[in-house]
Amino acid sequence: MANRSLQSAKTAKNDEFYTRFDDVQRELNYYKEQFKNKVVYCNCDDPAESAFAEFFKLNFDHFGLKKLVCTRYSKSDLFRQLDPVKKYGYRLEITGRNSLQKIDLKGDGDFRSPECIELLKESDIVCTNPPFSLFREYIAQLMRHNKKFLIIGPINAITYKEIFPYIKDNKMWGGYVNPKEFINPQNKIEKLGNVQWWTNLDVKKRHEELPLYEKFVPEKYPKYINYDAISVDKTAEIPSDYFDAMGVPISFLDKYNPDQFEILGISLELARPMSELAPKGTYMQGGARFYIANGDGTFERKFDRIVIKRKGKNEDSSQNHKG
Ligand SMILES: C[S@@+](CC[C@H](N)C(=O)[O-])C[C@H]1O[C@@H](n2cnc3c(N)ncnc32)[C@H](O)[C@@H]1O
């Protein structure tokens, strides 16, 4: 029990890192048109401290916002340091340059609380950096309420079984610029290399066609042993003349255009267990991964792979590549 509360305290502590104004500005500037006349809700944001609150306050007219709502979570470490007595959260509502209201919340400002869900329902776009420890729950709530969002989250959310289906079904995708530095509760800059923007707002690069230069040659693109797809180790090496399943690195998502490719799945879900296919000792164990044969009875394990297929060719090209 003691261990469990220690663990949850540690997880909550890991949630306390704050976004830099420059990072909010750099990303948000790509979406100005999509925010016009919208109600924006920052639901993990102390209005007095958050760079999201500051950005939207400053750019309220420039972005043509209809309304801005920010709610402060009263249980955050930072909040406790600033205001150890007050138990409740509060919200800030702005409807124009001179119309600013600070209203106490009934509860602690948890994004899952009924009053925050009411605010969510009234909003058009949710924009924040939420607690990573609750990322799955956070996304599930946005999806349940069918909300537009632009939020910061972990890059490896791609591999979460609750999140990947949304990526596969084109319900969320990456933004433009990965933030790399955050502010910790001691007001010091901390580098984090595993963070990106996640959104379902339109992003221009998803409409850009990825140029393909390589030709398919079976020797260069071996098939996996434990899944029926060819192995493509670099996005730049996707062959232009192959229309069946291909495994590509996860970084492919940055170049993914849903009109050009379809996502079939991820190795974590698709890979057949190697224990069913090869004797122990011939391959490195660990996780559900794809393997290719080395030609000497051993197998090379690949990193996580996304399985994709080109769109736009009707005939069954597998006939051309059998063997
Ligand atoms: C990664 S920090 C980012 C804070 C702020 N959005 C920013 O970008 O600087 C996530 C914040 O969410 C708060 N938080 C944790 N659990 C929460 C919850 N259940 N509801 C709302 N906020 C929560 C944390 O206290 C923390 O301040």
The ligand as an SDF file (V2000), in Angstrom:
LIG
                    3D

 27 29  0  0  0  0  0  0  0  0999 V2000
    2.4750   18.5920  -17.7910 C   0  0  0  0  0  0  0  0  0  0  0  0
    1.7590   19.7360  -16.6450 S   0  0  0  0  0  0  0  0  0  0  0  0
    1.4350   21.0940  -17.7100 C   0  0  0  0  0  0  0  0  0  0  0  0
    0.7910   22.2510  -17.0800 C   0  0  0  0  0  0  0  0  0  0  0  0
    0.3370   23.3320  -18.0690 C   0  0  0  0  0  0  0  0  0  0  0  0
   -0.7510   22.8390  -18.8710 N   0  0  0  0  0  0  0  0  0  0  0  0
    1.4760   23.7610  -18.9490 C   0  0  0  0  0  0  0  0  0  0  0  0
    1.4400   23.4470  -20.1300 O   0  0  0  0  0  0  0  0  0  0  0  0
    2.4110   24.3830  -18.4510 O   0  0  0  0  0  0  0  0  0  0  0  0
    0.1870   18.9800  -16.3670 C   0  0  0  0  0  0  0  0  0  0  0  0
   -0.6080   19.6680  -15.3040 C   0  0  0  0  0  0  0  0  0  0  0  0
   -1.8550   18.9900  -15.1270 O   0  0  0  0  0  0  0  0  0  0  0  0
   -2.1770   18.9820  -13.7450 C   0  0  0  0  0  0  0  0  0  0  0  0
   -3.0640   17.8570  -13.4420 N   0  0  0  0  0  0  0  0  0  0  0  0
   -2.7450   16.6550  -12.9080 C   0  0  0  0  0  0  0  0  0  0  0  0
   -3.8360   15.9030  -12.7740 N   0  0  0  0  0  0  0  0  0  0  0  0
   -4.8700   16.6390  -13.2480 C   0  0  0  0  0  0  0  0  0  0  0  0
   -6.2520   16.4140  -13.3520 C   0  0  0  0  0  0  0  0  0  0  0  0
   -6.7700   15.2510  -12.9700 N   0  0  0  0  0  0  0  0  0  0  0  0
   -7.0390   17.3870  -13.8590 N   0  0  0  0  0  0  0  0  0  0  0  0
   -6.4980   18.5750  -14.2720 C   0  0  0  0  0  0  0  0  0  0  0  0
   -5.1850   18.8470  -14.1820 N   0  0  0  0  0  0  0  0  0  0  0  0
   -4.3810   17.8960  -13.6810 C   0  0  0  0  0  0  0  0  0  0  0  0
   -0.8360   18.8220  -13.0660 C   0  0  0  0  0  0  0  0  0  0  0  0
   -0.9080   19.2680  -11.7440 O   0  0  0  0  0  0  0  0  0  0  0  0
    0.0720   19.6750  -13.9450 C   0  0  0  0  0  0  0  0  0  0  0  0
    0.1550   20.9860  -13.4810 O   0  0  0  0  0  0  0  0  0  0  0  0
  1  2  1  0
  2  3  1  0
  2 10  1  0
  3  4  1  0
  4  5  1  0
  5  6  1  0
  5  7  1  0
  7  8  2  0
  7  9  1  0
 10 11  1  0
 11 12  1  0
 11 26  1  0
 12 13  1  0
 13 14  1  0
 13 24  1  0
 14 15  1  0
 14 23  1  0
 15 16  2  0
 16 17  1  0
 17 18  1  0
 17 23  2  0
 18 19  1  0
 18 20  2  0
 20 21  1  0
 21 22  2  0
 22 23  1  0
 24 25  1  0
 24 26  1  0
 26 27  1  0
M  CHG  2   2   1   9  -1
M  END
$$$$
